[in-house]
Amino acid sequence: ILVVDDEAPIRRILETRLTMMGYKVFTAADGMEALEIFEHQHPDLIVLDVMMPKLNGYQVCQMLRQESDVPIIMLTALADVADRITGLEMGADDYMVKPFSPKELESRIRCILRRMTRLQPAHLRLAGVIKFGSLEIDTNKRQVYLEQERISLTHMEFSLLELLASRPGEAVPRQELLEKVWGYSKESIVDTRVVDVHMSRLRKKLKADLEGSELFQTVRGVGYSLIYDQSRKLVEHEAS
């Protein structure tokens, strides 16, 4: 894990706690140092502060997304919700507002890394490949193809799509998506627009027409649903 923050106390606290959890931790005090460490160490996850010298967190996130889908959790002291959402729109997977709970951050890190290593709970595990029209979701390789062309998704975007595809036609509440995909606790008071931004990104990436229909439906006041049309059978089969 790479922890990037210009505040030395935060770096020390997170390095100590995450190391005690068994993770190998690298730290950086600014954006330039973060990019250098990333190139040499290839971390599995990045905790990235927004307000930093040389390169801020937004710039670092944008540069990383040009070459990598590494999970990024942004830390922000910015009060404006629009500023927080900016990081998500640039490709971050999640954000936490300073001052934050290290325990809550650890929980979200565990959830993201668990999904990356395919150790998610059994009720979320799917068998092999799911086909929906011209969309193919390979849940073992965590890859998505649309009209036989591979679509690049971040780890969080794939996990969101995978969960919705496991329950076609069902309206999945935003709070449940936050808990099962992002690792938020039931007690967390969070801005559910984290889900909305990711759904917007998914829609843009899967914008090709699926036989004249939309893939996702927004269920007002509830959440999102992957539309299940009986005329186009959803197929699951074991990967060979």
C-alpha positions in Angstrom: 0.0 0.0 0.0 1.2 3.5 -0.9 0.2 6.3 1.6 0.6 9.8 0.1 0.1 12.7 2.5 2.1 15.9 3.2 1.3 15.6 6.9 4.0 13.5 8.6 1.7 12.5 11.6 -0.8 11.0 9.2 1.8 9.1 7.3 3.3 7.7 10.5 -0.1 6.6 12.0 -1.2 4.9 8.8 2.2 3.3 8.2 2.2 1.9 11.7 -1.4 0.6 11.7 -1.3 -0.9 8.2 2.1 -2.5 8.8 0.6 -4.1 12.0 -2.2 -5.5 9.7 0.4 -7.3 7.6 0.7 -4.9 4.7 3.9 -3.7 3.2 3.6 0.1 3.3 5.4 2.8 1.3 4.9 6.5 2.1 5.3 9.7 0.1 5.1 13.4 1.1 4.1 14.9 -2.2 2.7 14.0 -5.6 6.0 13.8 -7.5 7.4 11.4 -4.9 4.2 9.3 -5.1 4.6 8.8 -8.8 8.2 7.8 -8.5 7.4 5.2 -5.8 4.5 3.9 -7.9 6.7 3.3 -10.9 9.2 1.3 -8.9 7.0 -0.5 -6.3 3.7 -1.1 -8.1 1.5 -1.0 -5.0 -1.9 -2.8 -4.9 -3.7 0.2 -3.4 -3.0 4.0 -2.9 -4.3 6.2 -0.1 -3.9 9.7 -1.7 -4.3 13.1 -0.1 -5.7 15.9 -2.2 -4.0 19.0 -0.9 -0.2 18.5 -1.5 2.8 20.4 -2.9 4.3 19.9 -6.3 1.4 17.8 -7.6 -2.0 17.7 -5.9 -4.0 14.5 -5.4 -6.3 15.3 -8.4 -3.3 15.6 -10.7 -1.7 12.4 -9.4 -5.0 10.5 -9.7 -5.5 11.7 -13.3 -1.9 10.7 -14.3 -2.2 7.3 -12.7 -5.5 6.6 -14.5 -3.7 7.0 -17.8 -1.7 3.8 -17.1 -3.2 1.9 -14.2 -6.5 0.8 -12.6 -4.9 0.6 -9.1 -7.5 1.3 -6.5 -7.3 4.8 -5.1 -8.8 6.1 -1.9 -8.6 9.9 -1.6 -8.2 11.8 1.6 -9.7 15.4 1.5 -10.1 18.2 4.0 -12.2 20.1 1.4 -15.6 21.1 2.8 -17.4 21.5 -0.6 -19.0 18.3 -1.8 -18.3 19.2 -5.4 -14.6 19.2 -4.6 -14.8 15.7 -3.1 -16.7 14.4 -6.1 -14.1 15.8 -8.4 -11.7 13.1 -7.3 -14.2 10.4 -8.1 -14.8 11.9 -11.5 -11.1 11.7 -12.2 -11.0 8.0 -11.4 -10.6 7.6 -7.6 -12.5 4.7 -6.2 -13.5 6.3 -2.9 -12.8 9.2 -0.6 -12.7 10.0 3.1 -13.0 13.4 4.7 -10.4 14.6 7.2 -10.4 14.1 10.1 -11.1 10.5 9.4 -11.3 7.3 11.4 -8.2 5.1 10.7 -10.4 2.1 11.6 -12.9 3.0 8.9 -10.2 3.5 6.4 -8.7 0.0 7.2 -12.1 -1.5 6.7 -12.5 -0.1 3.3 -8.9 -1.1 2.3 -9.7 -4.7 3.4 -12.9 -4.7 1.4 -11.2 -3.5 -1.8 -8.2 -5.8 -1.6 -10.5 -8.8 -0.8 -12.5 -8.2 -3.9 -9.3 -7.8 -6.0 -8.1 -11.2 -4.8 -11.5 -12.9 -5.3 -12.1 -13.6 -1.6 -15.4 -11.9 -1.5 -18.3 -13.6 0.4 -19.8 -16.7 -1.3 -23.1 -15.0 -1.9 -21.4 -12.4 -4.2 -19.3 -15.0 -6.1 -20.4 -15.7 -9.6 -19.7 -18.7 -11.8 -17.4 -17.9 -14.8 -18.9 -15.8 -17.5 -22.1 -13.8 -17.6 -23.5 -12.7 -21.0 -26.1 -10.0 -21.5 -26.7 -9.2 -25.1 -23.3 -8.1 -26.6 -21.9 -7.6 -23.1 -19.7 -10.3 -21.6 -18.5 -10.3 -18.0 -15.7 -12.7 -17.1 -15.9 -12.8 -13.3 -12.8 -15.0 -12.9 -10.5 -12.8 -14.9 -12.4 -9.6 -13.9 -12.6 -8.5 -17.5 -15.5 -7.0 -19.5 -16.1 -7.2 -23.2 -18.6 -5.2 -25.2 -19.2 -6.4 -28.8 -16.0 -8.5 -28.3 -14.0 -5.4 -27.5 -12.4 -5.3 -24.0 -13.6 -2.4 -21.9 -11.2 -1.0 -19.3 -12.8 -0.7 -15.9 -11.3 0.2 -12.5 -11.5 -2.5 -9.8 -14.4 -0.7 -8.2 -16.3 -0.2 -11.4 -16.0 -4.0 -12.1 -17.1 -4.9 -8.6 -20.2 -2.6 -9.0 -21.1 -4.1 -12.3 -20.5 -7.7 -11.0 -22.9 -7.2 -8.1 -25.7 -5.7 -10.2 -25.2 -8.4 -12.8 -25.6 -11.0 -10.0 -29.1 -9.7 -9.3 -30.6 -8.8 -12.7 -33.9 -6.9 -12.6 -33.5 -6.2 -8.9 -33.3 -2.7 -7.5 -30.2 -2.7 -5.3 -30.2 0.2 -2.8 -27.3 2.6 -2.8 -26.6 1.9 0.9 -26.3 -1.8 0.2 -23.9 -1.1 -2.8 -21.8 1.1 -0.5 -21.6 -1.7 2.1 -20.9 -4.6 -0.2 -18.8 -3.0 -2.9 -17.0 -0.2 -1.0 -16.9 -1.8 2.5 -18.8 1.0 4.3 -20.2 0.0 7.7 -23.9 0.1 8.3 -23.3 2.9 10.8 -21.4 5.1 8.3 -23.0 8.4 7.3 -21.9 8.9 3.7 -22.7 10.8 0.6 -24.3 8.2 -1.7 -23.2 10.2 -4.7 -20.1 8.0 -4.5 -22.3 5.4 -6.1 -23.9 7.8 -8.6 -20.5 9.0 -9.9 -19.4 5.4 -10.5 -22.6 4.5 -12.2 -22.2 7.5 -14.5 -18.7 6.3 -15.4 -20.0 2.8 -16.0 -22.7 4.1 -18.3 -20.2 6.1 -20.3 -17.8 3.2 -20.7 -20.7 0.8 -21.7 -22.4 3.4 -23.8 -22.7 1.1 -26.9 -26.3 0.3 -27.7 -27.2 -3.1 -26.4 -29.8 -4.2 -29.0 -31.7 -0.9 -28.5 -31.9 -1.0 -24.7 -30.3 0.7 -21.7 -28.3 -1.6 -19.5 -28.9 0.2 -16.2 -32.0 1.7 -14.7 -32.0 4.3 -12.0 -34.7 3.5 -9.4 -35.7 6.8 -7.9 -35.3 6.9 -4.1 -33.7 3.4 -4.0 -30.7 2.7 -6.2 -29.8 1.0 -9.4 -30.9 -2.1 -11.4 -29.3 -4.0 -14.3 -32.3 -4.4 -16.6 -33.2 -8.0 -17.3 -35.1 -8.5 -20.5 -36.6 -12.0 -20.8 -36.4 -11.7 -24.6 -32.6 -11.6 -24.3 -31.6 -14.4 -21.9 -29.0 -13.9 -19.3 -26.5 -16.7 -19.6 -24.2 -18.0 -16.9 -21.8 -20.9 -17.4 -18.7 -22.3 -15.7 -15.4 -21.1 -17.1 -13.4 -23.8 -18.6 
